[in-house]
Amino acid sequence: MNNKLLLYGLPVLVLLVIFYPLFQANFAYLDDFHQLWYNEKGATWNIWLIHGRFIGGLFMEKVFTSINTIDAVRLTRIISVLGWVVAICIYVKVAMQWARFNLIDNRLVLISAVYLACNLTVAIANGWGGTCFEIFFTVIAGLLSGHILYAQLKKHNKIQAVPIPMQLLVLVLGLISLFTYQMGIGFFLIPFFLHFTSKKYEKPDRFLITGVIAFFVIIAVYYGSFKLLLNILGEGESDRVHLHIDILGKLSFFFGVPTAQAFSFNFLFNLHSIISQAFYIVAIAVWVIYTFATQRNKPVANKIIYLAVVFILQMLIYIPVLVIAENFSSYRTMLPLNMAVALMLLNMIFEWIKAPSWKDRFAVAAMLIFVGVGFYNFRFNFFKPILEEYQLVRANVEKQYSPGINKVYFLRPPENFYEDKFHVHYYRDEFGVPLTHKDWVPVPFVKQVIYEKTRDKEIAKKVEVVMFDYAEAEAFNKQVALKEEHTMAVDVPALFNNK
């Protein structure tokens, strides 16, 4: 497993195999339609600005003002996949240094890189390319920021001895990560998290404390810069990113779904599944039992402190979500926490397995499971149903539309619609949710398709799209039965039932 070609090549190959269809598929997803329809310069940039993603907004504006068709959104997905190729290569380089620092087992370099390629966050970033293609960039910046600081501390032993240019580089990379997509800064803490977990049951040392302080300094500089930028531009921050200090409420939130997702490896967490609910509980229980069962000469108090600090560090890794008003544990924000917990649990397993041959067997088995689950998550939980719905709805709009139509009645499918049709469970707005279920999709979707058919955006702008929720199906049918002139109806559930 020390072969560099294998270390770099296998995870990249896995990534390309899983996401190969994105190089050819023609579709868009959720917010992509809004970004594409309102793609005039400056039309949507402030949406990203008021959410604290100044750099991410620049990326979005640059891309979407350069394209005009749904098919062209494929470019963003290609950028995302290729960006993750770069991110994986950088991660492997960094992880090899972590192994040399004895933070992780050597085998974990390859295993964790494969896990990264198959991760649910990466599936969302690539599949939802139009609006999430920048995630690879924030991950690279956050990872390098923390790793450079940790490596410099290993070299110089204290922050005062780290050269100022290197300190500034750490700060700049951290700010780039935060201004691109805040979740990426969680990667900053992973080497310090591994540093603490590798020193079994010892108190936090100077390295860890320095890393945490630097982490908060970067966040403080970011927040001050964000508020200053909003003030200069005369904008107010989004309600979704207001600071919200509710310790008990946030603890309850964190130990609910985010912790469950983090301790479930790459298995899609299902709130309605007993197996899914039990898996993460068993994983946490095994980890806790292992902590108390090993190194029995260590005081119990030290082990309790160790467990508490580990959970505190996990919360800090996830802090971009924990400090804001919105409690939304989307998979696109989970990657740093998922990686930290996966590395910790896999390290535990390698410590438990004594024979090198069995460690190798476990490594192969783990990678095969990650690849199988990652392939299934993307191809069947995300890609297949969305592509089929997009093709059906688009074909129906194109078939019905004719010059003179100025109103479209649109019946949206229910949230759980894919469960019956594809046996896919839905999760938030990321997996298993019908493309046209969300109320912000049908209007730009229909208008964009009409625009692409007529090649006249002014005609498409004049078309009124009247949406009906699935619960309003009766009202929709009554409206359609009136057979008004210059109207057409799109019944998404019926399209599937009648195909």
N, C-alpha and C positions, 0 to 999 in steps of 0.2 A: 504493500500500500504506500511505499515511499516513492514509487515511480511518479515523476511529475506529470508525464503524459496522462497517466490514469487519473491523477488527482485533479487535473484541470479538464481533461477530455470527457470523462464519464459524466460528471454533473451537467456539463454543457450539452452533451449528447442527449441526456435524459430530458433536459429542458426543451431542446429542439424537437424531439419526438413527440412530447406531450402537446406542444403548442404549434406544431407544423400546420394544422388547418387554418390558423390565423393568417398565414401568408397568402391564402387564396380566398377565404370566405368574405362575402359581401353582406355586412349587417352593421347596425349600430346599437348601442345599449343605453337605456335610460337617459342620463344627462347629456349623452352625446348628441341627441336630437336637438336639445335646447341650444347647445354650443354651436351646432352646425347651422341651425336656422337663423340664429341671431349672431352671425359671424362677421358683422361689420366691425371695423377697428374701434376698440374701446367699448363695445356694447356690453360685454360680460366681464371685462377685466376687474371691475370694482367688486364683483362677487368674491373673487379670490382675495383681493386686497383686504376686505373687511373681515375675512376669516383668517387673516394673518399669513397668507400664502402669496406674498408679493412675487417671488420668483416663479412659483407654480403658475400664477396668473399670466406672467410674461410668456411662459412656455405655451400655455393654452392659446393665448391671443396670436402668437406667432404661427402656430400650427393651423388653427381654425380659420384665420383670415386668409390662409393660403389654399384652402380647399373649398369645394362647393357641393360635393355629392356624397351620398352615404357610402358609396364604394370607396371614396378617397379616405374615409375614416380608417380604412385598413392600414394606411401609412402609420397612424399613431400606434396601432397594435404591433406593427413590425418594429417601430422604434423601441417600444417597450420590451419586446422579446430580445432584441439585440442589446438593449441596455442591461437586461438581466444577465446576458452572457458576460458582459463586462463586470457586473456586480459580483457574479459567482467567481470569476477569476480573481478579483480583488479579495473577496472573502477567503478563498483558498490560500492566497499569499499571506493574509493576516492570520488565518487559523494555523498555518504551519509555524508561525512565530509563537502563537499561543502554546502550541505543543512543545516548542523548544523552551518556553518559560515554565513548562510543567503545569499549565492550567487545564489542559485536556489530554486525554489519551491520544496517541498518534493516529489510531484508527478513526478517531472522531473527525479528523480533517476531511476525509472523503465522505464519511457517513453524513455529517452535518451539511456538507455542500450539496449532496444529493437531496437531503431533507429540504434544504432551501429551494432547490429547483422545483420540488414537488409541492411546495407550501401553498396553503389556501390563499394567502395574501398575494402570492405571485400569480396564481390563477385569476384572481380578481383584477390585479393590475394589468395583466395581459389581455384578458377577455373584455374588460371594461376599458380598453385602451384609450379611448378618446378623452376620458376624464381622469384616468388614473395612471397614464403612462409615465408620469413624473416620479412615481414611487421608487423606482430603481435608483434615481438620482439622489433622493433624500436619504436612502439607505446607505449608499456609497459615502456620502458626506458625513453622516452621523457615525458610521463605522470607523472611518479614517480619523475623525476627530478624536474619538476616545482611544483608539489604538495608538495613535501617535503620542498622545499624552502618557499612556501607560508605558510604552516602550521607552520614552524619554525618562520617565521616573525610574525604570529599571536600570537605565544607563547612568543617570546622575544621582539617583537615590532620594533627591528632594526637589521640590518645585522651584526653590530659589536658584538652583543650579541649572535649570532647564533654560537654554538660550531664549531670549526674548522673541526672535523671529519664529521659533518653534511654538512658543506660547500663543503668538498672534495667529499662526496657522491653525492651531487647535480651535481658537475662538472663531476665526473666519469660517472654517468648515462646519462648526456647530451652528453658526448663524445661517449659513447656506441651507443646511438641513432643515432648520426650523422654518425658514421663510419659503421653503419649497413645499413641505408637508410635515407638520409638527411631529408626527409619529416616529420619524426617522431618528430623532435625537435619542431615542431609547437605546439604540445601538452603542451610543457613547459609553454607557455603563456596563456593557456586557463583559469586557475584559476585567473590570474591577469586581463584578459579580463573580466571575470565575476565579479570580484571585482569592476572594473570601471563601468560596465553597471548596477550593482546593486545600486551604489551610484548615483542616478539620477541627471544628469546635474551639477555635481561638477567637479572641476578641478582635473587633475591627482594628486594623493597624493604620499606620500613617499613609500607606498607599491608598487604601480604600477611602479614608477620610478626605485625602487630597482630591481624589477623583470625584467624590460626591460634592465637595465644595466647588470644584471647577464646573461641574455639571450645573449647579445652581447659579453660578456666576454667568455662564453662557445664557441660561434661560432668562436671567434678570436683564442682561444687555439686550436680548431679543425683545422682551416685553416692552422695555423702555423705548427701543427703536420703533417697534410696532405702533405704540401710542403716539410717538412723535410724528411718524409718517402719516398716520390718520389725521392728526391735528394740522399738519402742513397742507394736506390735500382736502381738508374740510369734510372728512368722512367720519362716520361713527361705526364702531365695531359691531359685528353680527351678534344677535342675542345668543346664538349657539356657542360663542366663545367667551362669553362673560365669565370672569373668575367666580367660582362658586365654592366657598369653603364650608363644606358640610361633612365634618369628619365621620360621624356615625353613618350618615347616608351613603357616603362614598365608600366606606369600609364594607357596608352591606352590598353595595353594587359590585365592588372589586371581588369579593369572595363569592359572588354569585356567578354570573356567566363568564367574565374574563378569566377567572381562575380555572373554571371548568374547561374552557377552551384551551388554555395554556397547558393543562395537564392531560389533554386528550391527544397529544401529538398532532397528527395531521388528519385525524378522523373528524368529519363534519359533525359538530355538536348539535344534537337534536333534543330540544327541551321536552319533547313529548315521548322520548324513548327511555325506558327503564335501563336498558343496556348502556346507552349513552350517559345517562345520569350516574350509573354505577361505576363506569370506567374510570372517570377522573377521581372519584372518591377512593377507589382501590389504589390508583397510582399515588395519590397523596399519602394514603395509609402505609403503603409499602415503603415509601421514602422516609416517613417519620419513624416507622419501626426499625428500618435499617440504621437510621441515625442513632437511635438509642441502643441498638444491638451491637454496634461496632465500637471499638476503642473504649471498652468498659472502664478503663482506668481514668477516663476523663470524667470530671464532675457532671452530674445531671444538670446542674444549673448552667454550665457552659453550653450544653446541648440545647437547652431551652432558649438561651440567648441566641445561639446559632440559628435555630429555626425562626425565631422572631426577626432577626436581622435579614435572613434570606427573604422572608415575605415583605419586609420593608423595602428591600432593594428591588424586588419585583414590582412593588407599587410605584417606586421612583421610575423604573423603566417605562411604566405605563402612565406616568404622570401627565402627559399632554391631554389625556382623556379624563383623568381623575380630577383635574383642577377646574374644569369648565362646567357650565350649567347642564350641558347635555349628557345624559347617561345612555351611551349607545356603543355597545361592544361589537362594532363591525369588524369583520376579519381583515379589512384593509388597514386597520390600526393595530393589529395584534402581532405582527411579525417579530418585533424586538423581544416581546415577552415570550412568545412561542419559542424563539430560538434559544433564549436564556434557559427556560425550563427544560427544553429538550436536551440541551447540552448537559445540564445538571443531572437529569435522570439517566441519560446514556452513560455519563461518567460513573454514576453509581453502579450501573449494571456491569460495566467493565471492571470496577473494583471488586464486585461480588464474584465474577467469573475468574477463576485462578489460572486455568490451563490456557496457554496462548492459542492452541488449536481451536478451543471452544470459543475464545474471543473472536477469532477469525470467522468461524461459522456464524456466530451471532451477528457480526458486522454484515456479512453477505445477506443473511435473512432479513435484517433490519432494512437494508437498502432495497431489497426486493419488495418488501411490504410498503415502504414509502413510495416506490415507483408505481406499484399497482394502485394504491389508494390515490396518489396524485393524478394518475392517468384517469381513473374513474371520476374523481371529483370534477375535473375540468371537462372531460369529454361528455359525460352523461349528466352530471348535476348542473352544469352551467351551459356548455356550448350547444349540444344537440337540441334541447327544447327551445332555446332562444332563437337559434337559427331557423328552425322550422316555423315558429310563430312569425318571425320577421318575414319570411318568404311568403307565407299564407296571406298575411295582412297586406303586404305591399302588392302582391299580385291581385288581390281583391280590389284595392283602391284603384290601381291602374286599369283594371278591367271595367270598373263601373264609371270612372270619371269620363266626362265628355264636356266640351265647351259649353258654358252657360250654367253649370252646376255651381251654386254659391253657398250651399249649406250641406254639412255632413253630420249625420247622427251616428254616434260611436258608442257601442256597448262594450265596456271593459270587462275582462274576465275576473273571477274572484282570485284572491291571493293564493289559495291552495289548488288552483286549477291544474297545475302540473302533476299533482299527486295522483290523480286518476288517469291522466293521459300518459305520463312518463314514469310513474312510481317514484317521483322525486320529491323529497321533503323540502319545504321552503325555509329559508333563513334570512331574515331582514330583507334588504334589497340586493342581496348578493348571490344567493344560490336558490334555485327553484322558484323564483318569483316571476310570474309572467311578464314579459317585456312591456305589454300595454296595460298592466294593472295599475301602475302608478299614475296619478292624475296629471302629472306634468309631462307625460309622454305623448298621448294621442294628438294633441294640437300641433306641435312642431313636426311629428312623424307624418301626419297626413299632408300638411302644407309642404313639407320637403319633398314628398313623393310627387305631389301635383306639380311642384316647381320643376322637378327633374323631367316630368313627362311633357310639360308645356314649354319648358325653357324660358318661362316668364315669371319672375318672382312676384311681380305686381299682381298678376292673376291669382297666384297662390295666397298672397296676403289678404285678398278680399274674401276668400272662402272662410266661412264660419264653421267651426267644429264644435258641436254640442255633445258633451260627454254624459254618459249614464253609467253609474256604478252598477255592478251586477245585481245588487239588491233592488235596483230600479228597472229590472228587465221588463216588467209589465208595462211601466210607463213608456219605455223605449218602444215596445211592440205596438202600443197604441199610437204613438207618434208616427211610426213608420207606416202603419195601416192607413193613415190619412193620404198617403201617396201625393205629397205636395210636389209641385213642379220645381225643377232645378235643385232637387235634393237627392242625396244618396245615403245609404245606411251601411255601416260596417258592424257586423255582429261577430265579435271574435270567438265566443264560445261555439256559435253555430258553424263557423268556418272549420273548427276542429271536428265537430260532430258529423259534418257532412262530407268530409274529405274522403 
